[in-house]
């Protein structure tokens, strides 16, 4: 399947990958959380080409994750700010950070993220909405949801419940 085809899938993971699934898009989002706002600042921080940066910023704006706001009156220039949609990406970045700290940081975490209130460390957990128990892939069953359109809207067998194997 081509990368562009992911956006057409009836799967929220595939659709998310279509937007976020390249290293530069998530690097831009990470920089936005670090309060990088202006095109030149992103360019300097990331070492990315102008064309690629422009493309990824435009995608994030079109998806509603960033908003483009003018900041200069004599020559219109823009800054990019995270929207509520963009802020909702924070747990994804933290999950990537936690995985990287565990599997790709042989000398320990390069940065420690602490809660401003009590100084505890930020963690990422997947829990049950009812009993609040931590969940792993082995604990979860996948069922059709309200947004599932079987076979892309074509006639055919309805989806069956399946267990995630890990």
Protein Blocks (a to p, Z undefined) as FASTA:
>chain_A
ZZklmmmpccfklmmmmmmmpfklmmmmmmmmnopabfklmmmmnopafklmmmmmmmmm
mnopaccddfbfklccddddddfklmmmmmmmmmmmmmmmmmmmmnopfbdcddfklopa
cddddddfklopacdfklpccdddfklcghhhpacdddddddddZZ
